[in-house]
Each structure stands twice: as C-alpha cells, then as structure tokens.
C-alpha cells in the first residue's frame, strides 16, 4: 500500500475506534507499538518503519494530537486526509487551519 487511509469502526452509529494505515509493504505486521501522550498508538514493522496509528478514542482526539503522532513517526501532517472522516469521528476542526493553511470558518 503506497498511500495512507483511515478506517473507522462504528457502534450504534458512533465512532468507536479508528486506524490510520500508513504506507506499508505487503505482509507487514506490527512488531512493536509506542503509546503517545494523547492515547494514540503507533505501530511499527519489524524494521522500525511506522505502519499505522490506532485511534482508540476518536471523539476525544484533536487534529493537533494526530499530527504530533504523525510527526513523531516521521510522517506528513494529516491535512491531506479526508475531512469528512475527521468530522464523522467527532474531531473538532472549527478552530484549526485546514488545507494549505486556509481558515475553516467558511465550512461551518
């Protein structure tokens, strides 16, 4: 997989958990996991490449916390991810600069 994508698990119509798949090789599996202060879990392959980020409480995570975890894993910020997915998870984007630093106030 060459691109990252976000998978969201719902229970009774509400986001229960999410997983941000990072670029990986076929057959990659998590060999170790690092817990971030925000509660995000970064999975690494056996050669220490980051392969995914588990979001255990999607409605409580901020975009800033997710981007901090991505930075820790030497990945680009999440600004290119699908904004609808973040809104479905309950991530508050209203106070955040979004795509290329544009203000999000026009989207309210």
C-alpha positions as CSV (number, residue, x, y, z in Angstrom):
1,X,0.0,0.0,0.0
2,X,1.5,3.3,-1.1
3,X,-1.0,5.7,0.4
4,X,-2.4,6.1,3.8
5,X,-6.1,5.7,4.6
6,X,-8.4,6.0,7.6
7,X,-10.6,3.1,8.7
8,X,-13.4,3.9,11.2
9,X,-15.2,1.3,13.3
10,X,-18.7,2.3,14.4
11,X,-21.0,1.1,17.1
12,X,-24.6,2.2,17.2
13,X,-23.8,4.9,14.7
14,X,-21.0,6.4,16.7
15,X,-17.2,6.1,16.0
16,X,-15.8,3.5,18.4
17,X,-12.2,3.3,17.1
18,X,-10.2,4.2,14.1
19,X,-7.0,3.1,12.4
20,X,-4.8,5.3,10.2
21,X,-3.0,2.9,7.8
22,X,0.4,4.3,6.8
23,X,2.3,3.3,3.6
24,X,3.4,-0.3,4.1
25,X,4.7,-3.3,2.3
26,X,2.6,-6.4,1.6
27,X,2.6,-8.7,4.7
28,X,3.8,-6.0,7.1
29,X,2.7,-6.7,10.7
30,X,3.1,-4.7,13.9
31,X,6.3,-5.8,15.7
32,X,6.1,-3.1,18.4
33,X,3.8,-0.3,19.4
34,X,4.5,3.1,21.0
35,X,1.9,4.9,23.1
36,X,1.7,8.6,22.7
37,X,0.6,11.0,25.5
38,X,-2.6,11.7,23.6
39,X,-3.6,8.0,23.8
40,X,-2.7,7.3,20.1
41,X,-0.8,4.0,19.4
42,X,1.8,4.0,16.7
43,X,2.5,0.5,15.2
44,X,5.9,-0.3,13.7
45,X,7.0,-3.1,11.4
46,X,10.0,-5.3,12.4
47,X,12.4,-2.9,10.6
48,X,11.1,0.1,12.7
49,X,9.0,1.6,9.9
50,X,5.8,3.1,11.1
51,X,2.8,1.3,9.5
52,X,-0.2,2.6,11.3
53,X,-1.7,4.7,14.1
54,X,-4.5,3.4,16.3
55,X,-7.0,6.0,17.4
56,X,-8.6,4.4,20.5
57,X,-11.0,7.3,21.4
58,X,-11.7,9.1,18.1
59,X,-14.2,11.6,19.5
60,X,-11.6,12.8,22.0
61,X,-8.6,13.2,19.7
62,X,-7.6,16.5,18.2
63,X,-6.1,17.1,14.8
64,X,-3.1,18.6,16.6
65,X,-2.5,15.4,18.6
66,X,-2.8,13.3,15.5
67,X,-0.3,15.5,13.7
68,X,2.0,15.3,16.7
69,X,1.9,11.5,16.5
70,X,2.5,11.6,12.7
71,X,5.5,13.9,13.2
72,X,6.9,11.5,15.9
73,X,6.6,8.8,13.3
74,X,8.3,11.0,10.6
75,X,5.1,11.2,8.5
76,X,3.5,14.2,6.8
77,X,0.7,16.0,8.7
78,X,-2.9,14.9,8.2
79,X,-4.0,17.9,6.2
80,X,-4.4,15.7,3.1
81,X,-6.7,13.2,4.7
82,X,-10.4,13.2,4.0
83,X,-12.0,16.0,6.1
84,X,-15.3,14.1,6.2
85,X,-13.7,11.2,8.1
86,X,-12.5,13.5,10.8
87,X,-15.9,15.1,11.1
88,X,-17.5,11.7,11.4
89,X,-15.1,10.8,14.2
90,X,-16.0,14.0,16.1
91,X,-12.7,15.7,15.7
92,X,-13.2,19.4,16.1
93,X,-11.9,21.2,13.0
94,X,-13.6,24.5,13.7
95,X,-10.6,26.1,15.4
96,X,-8.0,24.6,13.1
97,X,-6.4,25.9,9.9
98,X,-7.1,23.3,7.2
99,X,-5.8,22.6,3.7
100,X,-2.8,24.7,3.0
101,X,-3.4,27.0,5.9
102,X,-6.8,28.1,4.8
103,X,-9.3,29.1,7.5
104,X,-12.1,26.6,8.1
105,X,-14.7,29.2,9.1
106,X,-16.3,29.1,5.6
107,X,-17.2,25.4,6.2
108,X,-19.4,26.0,9.3
